[in-house]
Amino acid sequence: MAAARRKVLLVDHAKFGRQALYELAPLADFDLVISDELLPQEEQDALQSLGMRYKLAAEGSRRG
């Protein structure tokens, strides 16, 4: 990550609000967080309050 020009985290909504045995990096280390449309509003509000840039990916928005 130290060599990256831009750090983007792609994460499923189900990963929020859970604890894991490992952590890649703190959220603050990422320039952008992308999650799916099922991300609860309270999690979106938490990201915004942390000053995190995030986007929600719509189902069916895959590139072909």
ZAMI-472296 format. One record per residue (C-alpha): residue number from 1; residue in three letters; x, y, z; chain. Coordinates in steps of 0.02 Angstrom, whole numbers. Layout:
BEGIN
<node seq="NUM" type="ALA" px="X" py="Y" pz="Z" mol="A"/>
...
//
This chain:
BEGIN
<node seq="1" type="MET" px="0" py="0" pz="0" mol="A"/>
<node seq="2" type="ALA" px="145" py="117" pz="30" mol="A"/>
<node seq="3" type="ALA" px="184" py="116" pz="-156" mol="A"/>
<node seq="4" type="ALA" px="5" py="145" pz="-213" mol="A"/>
<node seq="5" type="ARG" px="-46" py="312" pz="-285" mol="A"/>
<node seq="6" type="ARG" px="-227" py="282" pz="-235" mol="A"/>
<node seq="7" type="LYS" px="-292" py="158" pz="-107" mol="A"/>
<node seq="8" type="VAL" px="-469" py="93" pz="-133" mol="A"/>
<node seq="9" type="LEU" px="-558" py="-31" pz="-20" mol="A"/>
<node seq="10" type="LEU" px="-694" py="-137" pz="-101" mol="A"/>
<node seq="11" type="VAL" px="-797" py="-214" pz="39" mol="A"/>
<node seq="12" type="ASP" px="-964" py="-303" pz="52" mol="A"/>
<node seq="13" type="HIS" px="-1091" py="-224" pz="170" mol="A"/>
<node seq="14" type="ALA" px="-1090" py="-379" pz="280" mol="A"/>
<node seq="15" type="LYS" px="-910" py="-344" pz="333" mol="A"/>
<node seq="16" type="PHE" px="-958" py="-184" pz="425" mol="A"/>
<node seq="17" type="GLY" px="-993" py="-192" pz="611" mol="A"/>
<node seq="18" type="ARG" px="-898" py="-356" pz="632" mol="A"/>
<node seq="19" type="GLN" px="-733" py="-401" pz="711" mol="A"/>
<node seq="20" type="ALA" px="-603" py="-508" pz="625" mol="A"/>
<node seq="21" type="LEU" px="-442" py="-592" pz="674" mol="A"/>
<node seq="22" type="TYR" px="-342" py="-482" pz="558" mol="A"/>
<node seq="23" type="GLU" px="-343" py="-307" pz="483" mol="A"/>
<node seq="24" type="LEU" px="-265" py="-255" pz="320" mol="A"/>
<node seq="25" type="ALA" px="-258" py="-72" pz="368" mol="A"/>
<node seq="26" type="PRO" px="-362" py="58" pz="461" mol="A"/>
<node seq="27" type="LEU" px="-502" py="136" pz="358" mol="A"/>
<node seq="28" type="ALA" px="-415" py="304" pz="369" mol="A"/>
<node seq="29" type="ASP" px="-274" py="233" pz="260" mol="A"/>
<node seq="30" type="PHE" px="-391" py="218" pz="111" mol="A"/>
<node seq="31" type="ASP" px="-434" py="358" pz="-10" mol="A"/>
<node seq="32" type="LEU" px="-602" py="281" pz="-57" mol="A"/>
<node seq="33" type="VAL" px="-717" py="145" pz="11" mol="A"/>
<node seq="34" type="ILE" px="-834" py="57" pz="-110" mol="A"/>
<node seq="35" type="SER" px="-975" py="-50" pz="-43" mol="A"/>
<node seq="36" type="ASP" px="-1140" py="-117" pz="-105" mol="A"/>
<node seq="37" type="GLU" px="-1311" py="-33" pz="-93" mol="A"/>
<node seq="38" type="LEU" px="-1356" py="-137" pz="61" mol="A"/>
<node seq="39" type="LEU" px="-1235" py="-41" pz="171" mol="A"/>
<node seq="40" type="PRO" px="-1343" py="17" pz="317" mol="A"/>
<node seq="41" type="GLN" px="-1372" py="204" pz="332" mol="A"/>
<node seq="42" type="GLU" px="-1290" py="207" pz="505" mol="A"/>
<node seq="43" type="GLU" px="-1130" py="138" pz="428" mol="A"/>
<node seq="44" type="GLN" px="-1138" py="267" pz="289" mol="A"/>
<node seq="45" type="ASP" px="-1160" py="402" pz="421" mol="A"/>
<node seq="46" type="ALA" px="-1011" py="334" pz="518" mol="A"/>
<node seq="47" type="LEU" px="-900" py="339" pz="363" mol="A"/>
<node seq="48" type="GLN" px="-956" py="517" pz="328" mol="A"/>
<node seq="49" type="SER" px="-924" py="572" pz="507" mol="A"/>
<node seq="50" type="LEU" px="-747" py="502" pz="492" mol="A"/>
<node seq="51" type="GLY" px="-722" py="607" pz="336" mol="A"/>
<node seq="52" type="MET" px="-708" py="451" pz="227" mol="A"/>
<node seq="53" type="ARG" px="-750" py="460" pz="42" mol="A"/>
<node seq="54" type="TYR" px="-864" py="316" pz="-4" mol="A"/>
<node seq="55" type="LYS" px="-971" py="259" pz="-150" mol="A"/>
<node seq="56" type="LEU" px="-1108" py="130" pz="-161" mol="A"/>
<node seq="57" type="ALA" px="-1101" py="11" pz="-309" mol="A"/>
<node seq="58" type="ALA" px="-1269" py="-33" pz="-385" mol="A"/>
<node seq="59" type="GLU" px="-1307" py="-214" pz="-428" mol="A"/>
<node seq="60" type="GLY" px="-1290" py="-239" pz="-614" mol="A"/>
<node seq="61" type="SER" px="-1161" py="-101" pz="-631" mol="A"/>
<node seq="62" type="ARG" px="-1023" py="-222" pz="-681" mol="A"/>
<node seq="63" type="ARG" px="-916" py="-183" pz="-830" mol="A"/>
<node seq="64" type="GLY" px="-926" py="-312" pz="-967" mol="A"/>
//
